[in-house]
Amino acid sequence: MSYLSSSTQLKLISFELPITVTSADLDELNHVNNVVYVQWVQDVAKAHWESMTSDHFRRQNIWMVLRHEIDYLSQAVEGDVLVAKTWVAWSEGVKSERCVEISNKETGKLIIQAKTLWCLLDGDTKRPRRIGDDIKKIFHG
C-alpha cells in the first residue's frame, strides 16, 4: 500500500535522513522497538523542517502532532543502515499530512510506512494558524 495517491497533482519535495540501528533501539526480540520508529518519524520530520526554514521562521510556526499512523512491514536489527524518506502530501487549513517511509539502505526493503497529521500553531499564541502559501511553497515548490 502506498501513501501517495496516483491522483496527487502537487509537486512533492522529499527529504532523506540516514539512520544506523544501535543496540539502544532494540526490544527484547532483538529488533527495532515500535516506539523507536515513532521517534524516527518525528526526527525526520523535524530534520526536514529545519533544513528548509530559518530559526526565526520556526519560532513563528510550530507543528503539533494530531495523529500518527504506522504500518510495520518488516524488521530492522542492530547494524542495519536505514533511510527515512519524508514528504508532505497535502496542507489545508491548519492541518498538514506528512508521509514517511523507512527502508533498508542496502536491500531497499520497506520497513515501515507512516502518515502523521500535523497542526500548525502560531509561535506566540500557541493557537492553530492557517497554513499560508509561504509554508506550502516550502513543501511543494
C-alpha positions in Angstrom: 0.0 0.0 0.0 1.4 3.4 -1.0 0.5 6.5 0.9 0.9 8.5 -2.3 -2.3 8.7 -4.4 -1.8 8.4 -8.1 -4.2 11.4 -8.5 -1.9 13.7 -6.5 -1.2 16.8 -8.5 1.2 18.5 -6.2 4.9 18.6 -6.6 6.3 16.7 -3.6 9.6 17.7 -2.2 11.1 14.8 -0.3 13.9 14.7 2.3 16.0 11.8 3.4 17.8 11.0 6.7 20.2 8.1 7.2 19.7 6.0 10.4 22.0 3.3 11.8 20.3 0.9 14.1 22.1 0.6 17.5 21.5 -1.8 20.4 19.6 1.0 22.3 16.9 0.8 19.5 16.2 -2.9 20.1 13.5 -4.6 22.1 13.5 -8.0 23.8 13.1 -9.6 20.4 16.3 -8.0 19.2 14.7 -5.9 16.5 13.8 -2.2 16.5 11.2 -1.4 19.0 8.0 0.1 17.6 8.3 3.2 19.8 11.7 3.9 18.2 10.0 4.1 14.8 7.7 6.8 16.1 10.7 8.8 17.3 12.4 8.4 13.9 9.2 9.5 12.2 9.3 12.7 14.3 13.1 13.0 13.8 13.0 13.0 10.0 10.0 15.4 10.0 12.0 17.8 12.3 15.1 17.5 10.2 13.2 18.2 7.0 11.5 21.3 8.5 14.8 22.6 9.9 16.6 22.1 6.6 14.0 24.3 4.8 13.5 27.1 7.3 15.3 29.6 9.5 15.3 29.7 13.3 13.2 32.9 13.2 10.6 31.2 10.9 10.4 28.1 13.1 9.8 30.3 16.2 6.8 31.8 14.4 5.5 28.5 13.2 5.3 25.4 15.4 4.0 22.0 14.4 2.0 19.8 16.8 1.1 16.1 16.1 -2.6 15.3 16.0 -2.2 11.6 14.8 0.4 9.0 13.9 -0.5 6.0 11.7 2.2 3.4 11.1 2.3 0.2 9.2 5.1 -2.1 10.3 6.1 -4.1 7.2 9.4 -5.7 8.1 12.0 -5.8 10.8 15.3 -4.0 11.3 18.1 -5.2 13.5 21.3 -3.8 15.1 23.8 -2.6 12.5 21.2 -2.1 9.7 21.6 1.1 7.9 18.2 2.6 7.1 16.9 5.6 5.1 14.0 7.6 6.4 12.3 9.5 3.5 9.6 12.1 4.1 7.4 14.4 2.2 4.3 16.5 2.8 1.3 15.0 1.0 -1.1 17.9 1.5 -1.7 21.0 3.5 -5.2 22.6 4.1 -6.5 25.0 6.7 -4.4 24.4 9.8 -3.6 20.8 9.0 -0.9 19.0 7.0 -0.3 15.3 6.3 3.3 14.1 6.2 4.3 10.7 4.9 7.4 8.8 6.0 8.9 5.6 4.6 11.8 3.9 6.3 13.7 1.3 4.3 16.8 -0.7 4.5 19.5 1.2 2.6 21.3 -2.0 1.4 18.3 -4.0 0.3 15.8 -1.3 -0.4 13.2 -3.3 1.6 10.5 -1.1 3.0 10.4 -1.4 6.9 7.6 1.0 7.8 5.2 3.4 6.2 3.8 6.2 8.3 1.4 9.1 8.0 1.3 11.9 10.5 -1.4 14.6 10.7 0.1 17.8 12.0 -1.5 21.1 13.1 0.3 24.4 12.6 0.4 26.7 15.6 1.3 30.3 16.0 4.6 30.5 17.8 3.4 33.3 20.1 -0.1 32.3 20.9 0.2 28.5 20.5 -3.2 28.6 18.8 -3.8 27.0 15.4 -2.7 29.0 12.4 -3.8 28.7 8.8 -1.1 27.2 6.6 -0.1 30.0 4.2 1.4 29.9 0.8 4.8 30.6 2.3 4.7 27.2 4.0 3.0 25.4 1.1 5.8 26.7 -1.1 8.4 25.1 1.2 7.0 21.7 0.8 5.6 21.8 -2.8 7.9 24.3 -4.6 
